[in-house]
Structure formats: C-alpha cells, structure tokens
Amino acid sequence: MMIDGLPAFIQIRLLDILDIILVALLIYYLYKIIRGTGAINIFLGIISIYIIWWLVRAFEMDLLTEILSQFINVGVLALIIVFQPEIRKFLILLGTRGFMGKRTRKFLSRFWQDDPSTRLNINDIVTACEQLAATRTGALIVLTKENKLDFFVDTGQILDAVISRPLLENIFYKNNPLHDGAIIIINNRIRAARCVLPVSESKTFPAYLGLRHRAAVGISEQSDAVAIVVSEQTGRISWVKDGQLKRNIKPVELKEMLAREFPGIIDS
C-alpha cells in the first residue's frame, strides 16, 4: 500500500515505515547492550570502515575498494567473534519475558501462571538484609527468573533450602565458610551458596565499589536475574537489575521492588 500525497519518486509503503521502525528498535536495544563497554568503540570503528568503503567505491578507487570489500565479506564472522558477549546478552533479552511490555506480560500471565508454592518469601529476605546492613555484614543475593543460572549454581555449594531470615544471616556470617560468594535463589529456595559470578567489565563502573557490586552487575548483565548487595564497608543495600545499580536502598523500597519483580508475597 502506497501513501497518497507524495511525489511518485519518493512513494513510501507502510511496510517501509514498519521496516524503519524495526531497524530503529534493533539499533536502540543494541546500543543499550553495548553502552558503557569497550564494544561501543569497536562498533563505531566498523561503521567507519563501512562508510570509507562506500566512499571509495563511489569514487571508483578500485584497489582500496577491493581490499575493503574483502574485509567486509568476512565481517559477519568477525562480528560474531568480537561481539560474542553482547550477542549472547541480546539473545537472552529476546528469550525472556522481561523483553515484553507490561501489557503483553499481563495478557500472557493468564496462560502462564506460576505455582503459588514458588512465590518468593519477600519478607524474610528484606528483614535479613536489614539486619545484615545494621551489622555491616557483606552479602550478595541473586534471585533468578527465567534463566536458572545452572552453570553458576554448579560453582557453589548446593543447599536447596527453604528461605528463612536466620538461614540467610547465618550464611553470610563472616566466620561461616559459605559467606564468601553469592547465594542463588530459585523458585523460593536457596539453591546454592558460595557461588562464583562473572564480574562486569563496564568502563563506567564506579571504582570505589567492591567485587560484590561488580559481580552483581555482571550477573544481571548476562541474565534476567536481579541481585541484592549489602556493603560490608557502609552497610548500605543496593539493588541491581539489567546491569543498572541503585545504591542506598531502604528496606521499604527493597520490599516494593521485590514485590514488583516477584508478585505474591509470603507473609512470615
């Protein structure tokens, strides 16, 4: 279908508009993924090479055109190798419910119901974090969604325990052999403790924050999980989601955030 009222030589179909919108969305999500990483500079470099190739071809500079053409011909394979972490993050984003809008998720939730027994025990997590913050006990808690993080679970000590405030506090007690590393919570159970997580390589990550915060950002960059960090130095609680870190979270705010991410609070 053509759009009326335009000169014949610039007629635009509705499919052309849809094509432009989809490409714009693709570029936007790609930018969100590589923003703040070294990959953005590589991406700009590749675009520069393509522009130079287009110009030398337009000016009929045959030798340089041939050299750059060979580079561009293997460009797809080079992109897969260079942008492997970013491509992985993008595919994870596409494969999770977090990629869909709120209205879409609400509609699909009628057909995609969670087992009530797996609803997160938010109260015990919040009260444990509040106590850990008061005693300045460092903690890193990872809560999974669609991606169950099986690879990272295998790096720790399997517990498969019911969530409770005393257990959370005891795990992170400084003399406990399980306190170093993260705990991973799956379906309202502490699946494993002392887990090793990937650290963020973002160039914009604050240098004054420690390894717990960097690991929390790292796991949220590579999956749809959210993480809670209690600082051993300041006692402040941080919330991490989609690679974004929010510091100095109050217990009431933490409870609200968890309730939004994991509907259905179990009162303790």
C-alpha positions in Angstrom: 0.0 0.0 0.0 1.4 3.4 -1.1 1.0 6.6 0.9 -1.0 9.2 -1.1 0.1 12.8 -1.4 3.8 12.2 -2.0 5.7 12.6 -5.3 6.0 9.5 -7.4 9.7 9.2 -6.9 9.5 9.1 -3.1 6.5 6.9 -2.6 6.7 5.1 0.7 4.8 1.9 1.6 3.5 1.1 5.0 5.9 -1.8 5.1 8.8 0.6 4.6 7.7 2.5 7.6 7.4 -0.7 9.6 10.9 -1.7 8.3 12.4 1.6 9.6 10.7 1.3 13.0 12.0 -2.3 13.5 15.6 -1.3 12.5 15.4 1.7 14.9 14.3 -0.6 17.7 17.1 -3.0 16.9 19.7 -0.3 17.0 18.2 1.1 20.2 18.4 -2.3 22.0 21.9 -2.9 20.6 23.0 0.5 22.0 21.6 -0.3 25.4 23.6 -3.6 25.5 27.0 -2.2 24.4 26.6 1.2 26.1 29.4 1.7 28.6 31.6 -1.1 27.3 34.6 -1.3 25.0 32.4 -2.8 22.3 30.9 0.6 21.5 34.3 1.8 20.2 34.6 -1.4 18.1 31.1 -0.9 16.8 31.9 2.7 15.7 35.1 1.6 14.1 33.2 -1.0 12.0 30.7 1.7 10.9 33.6 4.0 10.0 35.2 1.3 7.8 31.9 0.7 6.0 31.5 4.4 5.3 35.0 4.6 3.9 34.3 1.5 1.8 31.1 3.2 0.4 33.0 6.4 -0.4 36.0 4.7 -2.2 33.6 2.6 -4.2 31.7 5.7 -5.2 34.9 7.4 -6.4 35.9 4.2 -8.2 39.1 3.6 -6.3 39.4 0.0 -7.4 42.4 -1.2 -5.3 41.2 0.2 -2.0 37.6 -0.9 -2.8 38.8 -4.5 -3.3 40.8 -4.5 0.0 37.9 -3.2 2.0 35.4 -5.5 0.2 37.4 -8.5 1.4 37.3 -7.1 4.9 33.6 -6.6 4.8 32.9 -10.0 3.3 34.3 -11.7 6.4 32.8 -9.0 8.6 29.8 -11.1 9.7 32.1 -13.8 11.2 34.4 -11.2 12.7 31.3 -9.5 14.3 30.2 -12.8 15.9 33.6 -13.3 17.4 34.2 -9.8 18.6 30.7 -9.2 19.9 30.1 -12.7 21.3 29.2 -11.4 24.9 26.9 -8.7 23.5 25.2 -11.1 21.1 24.7 -13.5 24.0 23.1 -10.8 26.1 20.9 -9.7 23.3 19.6 -13.3 22.7 19.0 -13.7 26.5 17.0 -10.4 26.3 14.9 -11.8 23.4 14.3 -15.0 25.2 13.0 -13.6 28.5 9.6 -12.2 29.5 11.4 -9.0 30.5 11.7 -8.1 26.8 7.9 -7.8 26.5 5.9 -4.8 27.6 3.9 -4.8 30.8 0.6 -5.1 29.0 1.8 -8.1 27.0 3.1 -9.8 30.1 -0.2 -9.1 31.9 -2.2 -10.7 29.0 0.1 -13.7 28.8 0.1 -14.2 32.5 -3.4 -15.6 32.2 -1.9 -18.5 30.3 1.5 -18.5 32.1 0.7 -19.0 35.8 3.4 -19.6 38.4 3.0 -22.3 41.1 1.9 -20.5 44.3 4.4 -22.6 46.3 7.2 -20.9 44.4 6.2 -17.4 45.2 9.1 -15.5 46.8 9.3 -15.1 50.5 10.0 -11.4 50.3 9.5 -10.6 54.0 12.3 -12.9 55.2 14.7 -11.6 52.5 14.0 -8.0 53.4 14.3 -8.4 57.2 17.6 -10.4 56.7 19.0 -7.7 54.5 18.0 -5.1 57.1 19.8 -7.0 59.9 22.9 -7.6 57.7 23.0 -3.9 56.9 22.7 -3.0 60.5 25.7 -5.2 61.4 27.6 -4.3 58.3 27.8 -7.9 57.2 28.5 -8.2 53.4 26.1 -10.2 51.4 25.2 -10.9 47.7 21.8 -12.5 46.9 20.9 -13.4 43.4 17.2 -14.1 42.5 16.5 -15.9 39.3 13.6 -15.5 36.8 13.5 -17.5 33.5 17.3 -18.1 33.4 18.0 -20.5 36.3 21.8 -19.9 36.2 22.6 -23.6 36.4 26.2 -23.0 35.4 26.8 -20.6 38.2 24.9 -22.8 40.7 27.4 -25.6 40.0 30.3 -23.3 41.1 28.9 -23.2 44.6 27.7 -25.4 47.4 24.2 -26.9 46.8 21.8 -26.3 49.6 18.3 -26.5 48.2 17.0 -24.9 51.5 13.8 -23.1 52.3 14.3 -19.3 52.6 14.4 -18.0 56.2 15.8 -15.0 57.9 18.1 -16.9 60.3 19.5 -19.1 57.5 20.3 -16.0 55.3 22.0 -14.3 58.3 24.0 -17.4 59.2 25.2 -18.0 55.6 26.7 -14.5 55.4 28.2 -14.6 59.0 31.9 -13.8 58.4 33.1 -17.0 60.1 30.8 -19.2 58.1 32.7 -21.0 55.3 29.8 -20.3 52.9 29.8 -16.5 53.4 32.3 -15.7 50.6 30.5 -15.6 47.2 26.8 -15.3 46.3 23.7 -17.3 47.1 21.3 -18.1 44.3 17.6 -18.3 45.0 15.4 -20.3 42.6 11.7 -20.8 43.0 11.7 -19.5 46.6 14.5 -21.9 47.7 18.2 -21.1 48.4 19.6 -23.4 45.7 23.3 -22.8 46.4 25.7 -20.7 48.3 29.3 -19.6 47.8 28.7 -19.3 44.1 31.2 -17.6 41.8 29.7 -15.0 39.5 31.0 -13.1 36.4 32.2 -9.6 37.1 31.1 -6.6 35.0 33.7 -5.2 32.5 31.9 -1.9 32.2 34.2 1.1 31.9 31.7 3.3 33.8 31.5 1.1 36.9 32.4 3.1 40.0 36.0 2.3 41.1 35.1 2.8 44.8 32.7 -0.2 44.8 34.0 -3.6 45.6 33.9 -7.1 44.0 30.4 -7.9 45.3 28.8 -5.0 43.5 30.8 -5.7 40.3 29.7 -9.3 40.4 26.1 -8.3 41.0 26.2 -6.0 37.9 27.9 -8.8 35.9 25.3 -11.4 36.6 22.5 -9.0 35.8 24.2 -8.1 32.5 24.4 -11.7 31.4 20.9 -12.9 32.6 17.5 -11.7 33.6 18.3 -12.2 37.3 18.2 -9.4 39.9 20.7 -9.1 42.7 20.8 -7.6 46.2 24.1 -6.4 47.7 24.8 -5.4 51.3 28.0 -3.5 51.6 30.4 -4.6 54.3 32.0 -1.2 54.5 29.0 1.1 54.6 26.1 -1.2 55.5 24.1 0.2 52.5 21.8 -2.0 50.5 22.0 -1.9 46.7 19.6 -3.2 44.0 20.9 -4.4 40.6 18.8 -5.2 37.6 19.7 -5.2 33.8 23.2 -4.0 34.6 21.9 -0.9 36.5 22.9 -0.5 40.1 20.8 1.6 42.6 22.5 2.3 45.9 21.3 3.2 49.4 18.0 1.3 49.1 15.8 1.4 52.2 14.1 -1.8 53.4 10.7 -0.5 52.4 11.9 0.3 48.9 13.5 -3.1 48.7 10.3 -4.8 49.6 8.4 -2.8 46.9 11.0 -3.6 44.3 10.9 -7.3 45.1 7.1 -7.3 45.0 7.1 -5.8 41.5 9.6 -8.3 40.2 8.1 -11.3 42.0 4.3 -10.9 42.6 2.9 -12.7 45.5 4.4 -12.1 48.9 4.5 -14.9 51.5 4.0 -13.4 55.0 6.2 -14.8 57.7 
